[in-house]
C-alpha cells in the first residue's frame, strides 16, 4: 500500500473523530465503536475468499447485517448486535463485553460504517492498522478528562526498555497490568525483525504474550490493538485476563515481565460499574508468596512480578519514587528483592513524560535467581535521567533518541562490561554510576533514592529553565503534593 493511501486512511479515521466530538463523543468512545466495527468488518473479510474461514458470528449480527440498515433501524439493530455478541465465547465475547452504542446520531453511525466498509482491512499492513489505532490511543491518553493517560506508557520509554531486555524467540512475555498493550507491541516488533523460522513465528503470534487488565474498556482496546498488530487471531484464545493479577498466584511463570503497573499507592476493591473503577475499601493482599502484606499497590506489584518470573526470568518494571524510599514494608521488600534477584539497574526517569501529572518514576531491571545463602545483588547501576532534564508532552516530548545514551551505558549485549561515566576523583557529573550492595544496605531504610548531580535550577539563578518548563515543574510538584495529601486523607478517614 502506498504512503499516500496509508496517510489518506489515517487522516480519514482520525478526522471522523472530530466530527463526532461535536456530539460529545470523545476519543475513548470513538475508539470503542471503531473497535466493534473494525472487528466485525475484518471477520467478514476473513469469512470470504481467499480465507473462507468459519467464524463464530451469527449471520443476523454480522457485518453485512449492519450495512443493510439505516436511520433508527440501524441504531436499534446495532444496539441489539452489541448486546448479543457480548454473550459469545472467546475473544469475540471479550471484545464486546459491556459494549454500548455511544453514537446517538444514526446518520453519523451510518457514515462511520460506510467509511470502514470502503477499505479492505485484512490485506492492509499491520503497521498501518497499528498506526491508526495507536495514534487514537495516544490522542485518548492526551485527553486529561478521560483519565486514559494512566493506561498509556510513553512508547519511547517502552522501546528503550525492550532494547535493554533483548527478548529472545520462543520465550514468554507477561505484563500483569497491561493497559492497552504497549509493552507487548514493542516486544513483538523487536522479535518480528529477527530472522524467525516458521515455528518461532507461530509461537510469537499465539504463545508469547500473557497479561491482565481489570478495566473492561481498556482490556477491549488492548485485545483489538494486539489483533490489529497481528498478535493472536480473530477466533484464538484471549491472552488478556480480566482478573486482578494481585489477588492470587495464577501459576504462570514467564521468561520476561515488562510492566508499568498503575500509579497510585492504594489497592482498593472495585464495584461492577462499566469501568470497574469505583473505590470502596483498601485492600491488603495476604499472599503466602509475598514477603510483606501491605495495601501499597506498587509494592505489591513488585512482589507479584518477582513471583511471576521463572528461575531465569528477567523483569523491567516502572515504579514510582515511593518504592525507592518508603519504610516499613518498603524497606523489607527492597532488601528481599536484592537478596533473591540481581537488581542490577535503576533508571531515574524525568518528570513531564507521563500523561498523569505529578508522577516521579523509575525503571527497575532485575533478573530472578535460585535461592542462595548470599544476596544475588552485588552492585546496582544508576542512570540519573532526571536531574536538569526537562520534558513536556506537547513541546518537548520524550523520544527514543533521548534514551540512546542510557541504552549504550546499559550495554545490553554484555551488561557485565559496563563503564561508569561518573568519576569520583574529579567529582564529574556523569549520569551513570554504580553503588555496591554494602553501600546501599548501609543507607537509612536501605533507600534507593540516590542522586549526586547538582540541580542547576537550584544553584544557578542566571540559568533558569524556560518559563513554560518552570511552570510545568511547579504543576508537577503541586500535583505530586496533592496526591500525597489525598493518600493521607484516605488513610485518616479509613481509620475513623
HUBEL-V317306 format. One record per pair of residues at least 6 apart in sequence whose ideal C-beta (glycine too) atoms are under 8 Angstrom apart, sorted by the first residue. I is the first residue (numbers start at 1). GAP is how many residues later the second one is. D is the distance in whole Angstrom. If there is no record, write none. Layout:
# HUBEL-V317306
I&GAP&D + I&GAP&D
This chain:
# HUBEL-V317306
1&123&6 + 1&124&6 + 1&127&6 + 6&119&8 + 6&122&5 + 6&125&8 + 9&110&6 + 9&115&8 + 9&119&7 + 9&123&7 + 10&118&8 + 10&121&6 + 10&122&5 + 10&125&7 + 12&103&6 + 13&21&7 + 13&102&7 + 13&119&5 + 13&123&7 + 14&118&8 + 14&121&7 + 14&122&7 + 14&125&8 + 16&14&8 + 16&95&8 + 16&96&6 + 16&99&6 + 17&8&8 + 17&10&6 + 17&13&5 + 17&119&7 + 17&122&8 + 19&89&7 + 20&9&8 + 20&10&6 + 20&83&7 + 20&88&6 + 23&80&8 + 23&81&7 + 23&82&6 + 23&85&7 + 25&8&8 + 25&77&6 + 25&78&6 + 26&114&8 + 26&117&6 + 26&119&8 + 26&120&6 + 27&109&6 + 27&112&5 + 27&113&4 + 27&116&6 + 27&119&7 + 27&121&8 + 28&112&5 + 28&115&7 + 28&118&5 + 28&120&6 + 28&189&7 + 29&73&4 + 29&74&8 + 30&72&8 + 30&106&7 + 31&102&8 + 31&105&5 + 31&106&7 + 31&109&6 + 31&190&6 + 32&67&7 + 32&70&7 + 32&185&6 + 32&188&7 + 32&189&8 + 33&68&7 + 33&69&6 + 33&70&6 + 33&76&8 + 33&79&7 + 34&78&8 + 34&82&8 + 34&99&8 + 34&102&7 + 35&60&7 + 35&185&6 + 35&186&6 + 35&189&4 + 36&46&7 + 36&59&7 + 36&60&7 + 36&63&6 + 37&29&8 + 37&75&7 + 37&76&6 + 37&79&5 + 38&78&6 + 38&83&7 + 38&186&7 + 38&190&7 + 39&53&8 + 39&56&5 + 39&185&7 + 39&188&7 + 39&195&7 + 40&17&7 + 40&22&7 + 40&23&4 + 40&26&7 + 41&22&5 + 41&75&5 + 41&76&7 + 41&80&6 + 42&79&5 + 42&80&6 + 42&192&7 + 43&12&5 + 43&14&5 + 43&19&7 + 43&20&7 + 43&191&6 + 44&18&6 + 44&19&4 + 44&20&7 + 45&6&7 + 45&75&7 + 45&76&6 + 45&77&4 + 46&7&5 + 46&9&6 + 46&76&6 + 46&188&6 + 47&6&6 + 47&7&7 + 47&8&6 + 47&10&8 + 47&15&8 + 51&71&7 + 53&181&8 + 53&182&8 + 55&179&6 + 55&180&6 + 56&32&6 + 56&33&7 + 56&34&7 + 56&36&6 + 56&179&6 + 57&28&7 + 57&31&8 + 57&35&7 + 58&26&7 + 59&6&7 + 61&19&8 + 61&20&4 + 61&23&6 + 61&24&6 + 63&54&8 + 65&12&7 + 65&16&7 + 66&8&7 + 66&11&7 + 66&12&7 + 66&15&7 + 66&47&6 + 67&46&6 + 67&50&6 + 69&8&5 + 69&9&8 + 70&36&7 + 70&40&6 + 71&35&5 + 71&36&8 + 71&39&8 + 72&34&6 + 74&32&5 + 74&35&6 + 74&36&6 + 74&39&8 + 75&26&7 + 75&29&8 + 75&31&5 + 75&34&7 + 78&23&5 + 78&31&6 + 79&21&8 + 79&22&5 + 82&14&6 + 82&17&4 + 82&18&7 + 82&19&6 + 83&16&8 + 85&7&6 + 85&8&7 + 85&10&8 + 85&11&4 + 85&14&7 + 86&7&6 + 86&10&4 + 86&11&6 + 86&12&7 + 86&13&6 + 87&6&7 + 88&8&7 + 90&145&6 + 90&146&8 + 90&147&7 + 90&148&7 + 91&132&6 + 91&136&7 + 91&141&7 + 91&143&7 + 91&144&7 + 91&145&6 + 91&146&7 + 91&147&5 + 92&142&8 + 92&143&8 + 94&125&7 + 94&126&7 + 94&129&6 + 94&144&5 + 94&146&8 + 94&148&8 + 95&125&6 + 95&128&6 + 95&129&7 + 97&119&5 + 97&122&8 + 97&123&7 + 97&145&8 + 98&118&5 + 98&119&8 + 98&176&5 + 99&121&8 + 100&174&8 + 101&8&7 + 103&6&5 + 103&9&7 + 121&8&7 + 126&102&7 + 126&103&5 + 126&104&4 + 129&99&4 + 129&100&7 + 130&55&7 + 130&95&8 + 130&98&6 + 130&99&5 + 132&96&8 + 133&91&7 + 133&92&6 + 133&95&5 + 134&21&8 + 134&51&8 + 134&91&7 + 137&11&8 + 137&15&6 + 137&43&5 + 137&84&7 + 137&88&7 + 138&14&7 + 138&17&8 + 140&6&6 + 140&8&5 + 140&12&8 + 141&7&5 + 141&8&4 + 141&10&7 + 141&11&4 + 141&214&5 + 142&7&7 + 142&213&7 + 142&251&7 + 144&211&7 + 148&70&8 + 148&207&8 + 149&205&7 + 149&206&2 + 149&207&5 + 150&29&8 + 150&112&6 + 150&113&6 + 150&205&7 + 150&206&5 + 151&28&4 + 151&29&6 + 151&64&7 + 151&67&5 + 151&111&8 + 152&27&6 + 152&28&6 + 152&30&7 + 152&203&6 + 153&26&7 + 153&29&5 + 153&30&7 + 153&107&4 + 153&165&7 + 153&201&8 + 154&199&5 + 154&200&7 + 154&243&8 + 154&244&5 + 155&27&6 + 155&31&7 + 156&241&8 + 156&242&5 + 156&243&5 + 156&244&5 + 156&246&7 + 156&247&6 + 157&161&8 + 157&192&7 + 157&196&7 + 157&206&8 + 157&241&7 + 157&246&7 + 158&24&5 + 158&25&6 + 158&28&5 + 158&100&8 + 159&27&5 + 159&241&5 + 160&240&6 + 160&243&4 + 160&246&7 + 160&247&6 + 161&22&8 + 161&25&8 + 161&97&6 + 161&155&4 + 161&202&6 + 162&21&7 + 162&24&5 + 162&25&5 + 162&28&5 + 162&96&7 + 163&27&7 + 163&244&5 + 163&249&6 + 164&152&7 + 164&181&8 + 164&201&7 + 164&243&6 + 164&246&5 + 164&248&5 + 165&91&6 + 165&93&7 + 165&149&6 + 165&151&5 + 165&200&8 + 165&247&8 + 166&24&8 + 166&246&5 + 166&247&8 + 167&6&6 + 167&20&5 + 167&23&6 + 167&24&6 + 167&88&8 + 167&89&5 + 168&87&8 + 169&22&6 + 169&25&7 + 169&27&6 + 169&31&4 + 169&34&7 + 169&35&7 + 170&29&8 + 170&30&6 + 170&33&5 + 171&37&7 + 171&84&4 + 171&85&6 + 172&35&7 + 172&36&6 + 172&37&8 + 172&38&6 + 172&82&5 + 172&83&5 + 172&84&7 + 173&10&8 + 173&11&7 + 173&14&5 + 173&35&6 + 173&36&6 + 173&37&8 + 173&81&6 + 173&82&7 + 173&83&5 + 173&84&8 + 173&85&6 + 174&35&8 + 174&36&5 + 174&37&6 + 174&78&6 + 174&80&4 + 174&82&7 + 174&83&5 + 174&134&6 + 175&8&5 + 175&9&7 + 175&34&8 + 175&35&8 + 175&36&5 + 175&37&8 + 175&82&7 + 175&83&6 + 175&84&5 + 176&35&7 + 176&36&5 + 176&69&4 + 176&70&8 + 176&81&7 + 176&83&6 + 176&85&7 + 176&125&7 + 176&128&6 + 176&129&7 + 176&132&7 + 177&34&8 + 177&35&6 + 177&36&7 + 177&68&7 + 177&82&6 + 177&83&7 + 177&84&4 + 177&85&6 + 177&124&7 + 178&6&7 + 178&33&3 + 178&34&7 + 178&35&5 + 178&44&6 + 178&62&6 + 178&81&8 + 179&34&7 + 179&39&6 + 179&43&7 + 179&81&7 + 180&38&6 + 180&41&5 + 180&42&5 + 180&45&6 + 181&30&7 + 181&40&8 + 181&41&4 + 181&44&5 + 181&45&5 + 181&59&8 + 183&75&4 + 183&76&7 + 183&77&8 + 184&25&5 + 184&27&7 + 184&38&8 + 184&42&6 + 184&47&7 + 185&40&7 + 185&41&7 + 185&44&5 + 185&46&8 + 186&72&8 + 187&21&8 + 187&22&8 + 187&69&8 + 187&71&6 + 188&16&7 + 188&20&8 + 188&21&8 + 188&41&6 + 188&42&8 + 188&43&6 + 191&13&5 + 191&17&7 + 192&12&7 + 196&8&7 + 204&27&8 + 205&25&7 + 205&26&6 + 205&27&7 + 205&28&8 + 206&26&7 + 206&27&8 + 206&30&6 + 208&23&8 + 209&17&7 + 209&22&6 + 209&30&5 + 210&29&6 + 210&30&8 + 210&31&8 + 210&42&6 + 210&44&7 + 211&11&7 + 211&28&6 + 211&29&5 + 211&30&7 + 212&28&7 + 212&29&5 + 212&30&8 + 212&31&6 + 212&32&7 + 212&33&4 + 213&6&4 + 213&9&6 + 213&27&5 + 213&28&8 + 213&29&7 + 214&28&6 + 214&29&7 + 214&30&5 + 214&56&7 + 214&62&6 + 215&60&6 + 215&61&5 + 215&62&7 + 216&26&7 + 216&58&7 + 216&59&7 + 216&60&6 + 217&57&7 + 217&58&6 + 219&21&6 + 219&23&6 + 222&18&6 + 223&9&8 + 223&15&7 + 223&16&8 + 223&17&6 + 226&6&6 + 226&13&7 + 226&14&8 + 227&6&8 + 227&7&7 + 231&8&8 + 232&7&6 + 241&9&8 + 243&7&8 + 245&56&8 + 245&59&6 + 246&21&7 + 246&37&8 + 246&39&5 + 246&51&8 + 246&54&5 + 246&55&7 + 246&58&6 + 247&38&7 + 248&39&7 + 249&38&7 + 249&40&6 + 249&58&6 + 252&56&6 + 253&55&7 + 253&56&7 + 253&57&4 + 253&60&7 + 254&54&5 + 254&55&6 + 254&56&7 + 254&59&6 + 255&54&8 + 255&55&6 + 255&57&7 + 255&58&5 + 255&59&7 + 256&57&7 + 256&58&6 + 256&59&7 + 256&60&8 + 257&48&5 + 257&51&6 + 257&52&6 + 257&56&7 + 257&57&8 + 257&58&4 + 257&59&8 + 257&60&7 + 258&57&8 + 258&58&5 + 258&59&8 + 259&42&7 + 259&46&6 + 259&56&8 + 259&57&8 + 259&58&5 + 259&59&7 + 260&57&7 + 260&58&4 + 261&36&7 + 261&37&6 + 261&40&4 + 261&56&7 + 261&57&7 + 261&58&8 + 262&35&7 + 263&57&6 + 263&91&8 + 263&93&6 + 263&96&6 + 263&98&8 + 264&33&6 + 264&219&8 + 265&30&8 + 265&31&5 + 265&32&6 + 265&33&6 + 265&55&8 + 265&57&6 + 265&222&6 + 266&13&8 + 266&16&5 + 266&29&6 + 266&30&7 + 266&31&6 + 266&221&7 + 266&224&6 + 267&15&7 + 267&16&4 + 267&17&8 + 267&18&7 + 267&28&5 + 267&29&8 + 267&30&4 + 267&33&6 + 268&11&4 + 268&12&7 + 268&13&6 + 268&14&6 + 268&15&6 + 269&10&7 + 269&11&5 + 269&12&5 + 269&14&6 + 270&6&5 + 270&7&6 + 270&8&6 + 270&9&7 + 270&10&7 + 271&7&4 + 271&9&6 + 281&213&8 + 282&13&5 + 282&208&8 + 282&212&6 + 283&12&6 + 284&9&5 + 284&10&6 + 284&11&5 + 285&8&7 + 285&15&6 + 286&7&5 + 287&6&8 + 287&16&8 + 289&14&8 + 289&18&5 + 290&10&7 + 290&13&5 + 290&14&8 + 290&17&8 + 291&12&6 + 291&41&6 + 291&42&6 + 291&45&4 + 292&7&7 + 292&11&7 + 292&37&4 + 292&40&5 + 292&41&6 + 293&36&8 + 294&6&6 + 294&34&8 + 294&35&4 + 296&26&7 + 296&30&7 + 296&33&7 + 296&34&7 + 298&21&6 + 298&22&6 + 298&24&7 + 298&25&5 + 299&24&6 + 299&27&7 + 299&30&6 + 299&31&6 + 299&34&5 + 301&16&7 + 301&18&8 + 302&15&7 + 302&17&7 + 302&21&6 + 302&31&6 + 302&35&7 + 302&62&7 + 303&30&6 + 305&10&5 + 305&12&6 + 306&9&7 + 306&31&7 + 306&34&7 + 306&35&6 + 306&60&8 + 306&62&7 + 309&6&6 + 309&59&4 + 310&58&7 + 311&57&6 + 311&58&7 + 311&59&5 + 312&55&8 + 312&56&7 + 313&54&7 + 313&55&5 + 314&51&8 + 314&52&7 + 314&53&5 + 314&54&7 + 315&49&7 + 315&50&7 + 315&51&5 + 315&52&8 + 315&53&7 + 316&47&6 + 316&48&7 + 316&49&5 + 317&46&7 + 317&47&5 + 317&49&8 + 318&31&8 + 318&43&5 + 318&44&7 + 318&45&6 + 319&42&7 + 319&43&6 + 319&44&8 + 319&45&6 + 320&39&6 + 320&40&6 + 320&41&5 + 320&42&8 + 321&39&4 + 321&40&7 + 321&41&7 + 321&128&7 + 322&8&7 + 323&7&7 + 323&10&8 + 323&11&8 + 323&39&8 + 323&41&8 + 324&10&8 + 324&22&8 + 324&38&6 + 324&123&6 + 324&124&4 + 324&125&4 + 325&120&6 + 325&122&5 + 325&123&7 + 325&124&4 + 326&119&8 + 327&118&5 + 330&115&7 + 331&114&5 + 331&115&5 + 334&112&5 + 334&114&6 + 335&106&7 + 335&111&6 + 337&6&6 + 337&27&8 + 337&29&7 + 337&40&8 + 338&37&5 + 338&38&7 + 338&39&4 + 338&42&8 + 338&99&7 + 338&102&7 + 338&103&8 + 338&108&8 + 339&36&4 + 339&37&7 + 339&38&7 + 340&28&8 + 340&29&7 + 340&31&7 + 340&36&7 + 341&25&4 + 341&26&6 + 341&27&5 + 341&28&6 + 341&35&6 + 341&36&7 + 342&24&6 + 342&25&5 + 342&27&6 + 342&34&5 + 342&35&5 + 342&36&8 + 343&21&6 + 343&22&8 + 343&23&4 + 343&34&5 + 343&37&6 + 344&21&6 + 344&22&7 + 344&23&7 + 344&33&7 + 344&35&8 + 344&36&7 + 344&37&6 + 344&71&7 + 345&18&8 + 345&19&8 + 345&20&4 + 345&35&7 + 345&36&5 + 345&37&8 + 345&38&7 + 345&65&6 + 345&70&8 + 346&16&6 + 346&17&7 + 346&18&6 + 346&19&7 + 346&34&6 + 346&35&7 + 346&36&5 + 346&37&7 + 346&102&6 + 347&15&6 + 347&16&4 + 347&18&8 + 347&36&5 + 347&38&6 + 347&59&6 + 348&14&5 + 348&34&7 + 348&35&7 + 348&36&5 + 348&37&6 + 348&38&5 + 348&39&8 + 348&103&8 + 349&11&8 + 349&12&5 + 349&13&6 + 349&14&7 + 349&36&6 + 349&37&6 + 350&35&6 + 350&36&5 + 350&39&4 + 350&40&7 + 350&41&5 + 350&48&8 + 351&8&7 + 351&9&6 + 351&35&7 + 351&39&8 + 351&40&7 + 351&121&8 + 351&122&7 + 351&125&5 + 352&38&6 + 352&39&4 + 352&40&5 + 352&41&7 + 352&44&8 + 352&120&6 + 352&121&8 + 352&124&7 + 353&38&5 + 353&40&8 + 353&44&8 + 353&45&4 + 354&7&7 + 355&38&7 + 357&118&6 + 357&119&6 + 357&122&4 + 358&117&8 + 358&118&5 + 358&119&7 + 358&120&7 + 358&121&3 + 358&122&4 + 358&123&8 + 358&124&7 + 358&125&6 + 359&117&8 + 359&121&7 + 360&26&8 + 360&116&8 + 360&120&6 + 365&45&8 + 367&9&8 + 369&7&4 + 375&62&6 + 377&60&5 + 378&58&7 + 378&59&6 + 379&55&5 + 379&56&7 + 379&57&5 + 379&58&6 + 380&54&7 + 380&55&6 + 380&57&8 + 380&60&6 + 380&68&7 + 381&28&8 + 381&29&8 + 381&37&6 + 381&51&7 + 381&52&7 + 381&53&5 + 382&50&8 + 382&51&6 + 382&52&7 + 382&53&7 + 382&68&6 + 383&23&5 + 383&26&6 + 383&27&8 + 383&48&6 + 383&49&5 + 384&47&5 + 384&49&8 + 384&67&6 + 384&68&7 + 384&69&6 + 385&18&8 + 385&21&6 + 385&46&7 + 386&65&8 + 387&64&6 + 387&66&4 + 387&67&8 + 387&68&6 + 388&65&7 + 388&67&7 + 388&68&5 + 388&69&7 + 390&6&7 + 390&75&6 + 390&79&5 + 390&82&7 + 390&83&7 + 391&6&6 + 391&7&5 + 391&11&8 + 392&76&7 + 392&77&7 + 392&80&5 + 395&73&7 + 405&26&7 + 406&25&8 + 406&26&8 + 409&9&7 + 409&10&8 + 409&12&7 + 409&22&8 + 409&23&4 + 410&8&8 + 411&6&6 + 411&7&5 + 418&14&8 + 418&16&8 + 419&13&8 + 420&10&6 + 420&12&6 + 420&13&6 + 420&14&6 + 421&7&7 + 421&9&3 + 421&10&6 + 421&11&4 + 421&12&8 + 422&6&6 + 422&7&8 + 422&8&4 + 422&9&7 + 422&10&6 + 422&11&4 + 422&30&7 + 423&7&6 + 429&23&8 + 429&24&5 + 429&25&7 + 431&22&7 + 433&19&7 + 435&15&7 + 440&6&6 + 440&8&7 + 456&7&6 + 457&7&6 + 457&8&6 + 457&13&8 + 457&16&8 + 464&6&6 + 465&8&8
